[in-house]
Amino acid sequence: MPKLSKIEQTEFLKEPGVLMRIGVTQEDGAPLVTPIWFLYQEADIWFTPRHRSAWFGCITADPRVSLCIDEDALPYRKVLVQGVAECVHEVGMDDLWRSTYLEMATKYVGARGAERYIADTIDQPRALFRVKLSAAKVSSWRMPVVGEPGMGIWAKRYYEPGTEF
């Protein structure tokens, strides 16, 4: 599969409405995957769990995360990240980063919807986390587009020995 160029990856991560799935490890070792809003800013992935969310407790106990940002339609762009989430602002410090949260919410529900959403949830404390992509394992791909070969697109390890392209 063709990898996304840096420009393609940046454009995709900034597209409105694209959700991220965050994978964390629960206390019993089981995985927990949750679809959430995110913001791509300063070459990092930013997100904000509510204090009472199940995955907030997991991420504070073990900050290792897997992130999956993908789309349901062609060309099926995907960005996968394995990294460590850093708490930038602890729960209860929401006023210090409200503008970041407004920008994140605007990406998903527009300016008016974001203002309303924040007004409706302002009493629900959150923390602000980020994963630095420069310190994470990042992979990306998409399906071939017009003019690119459609066969032999997968990594060689996926094909049985002797497969011809």
PyMOL commands that set and color helices and strands:
alter all, ss='L'
color gray80, all
select helices_A, chain A and resi 6-14+54-61+94-96+98-121+133-135+156-158
alter helices_A, ss='H'
color red, helices_A
select strands_A, chain A and resi 20-25+31-36+39-41+44-47+64-70+78-89+128-132+137-141
alter strands_A, ss='S'
color yellow, strands_A
deselect
rebuild
show_as cartoon
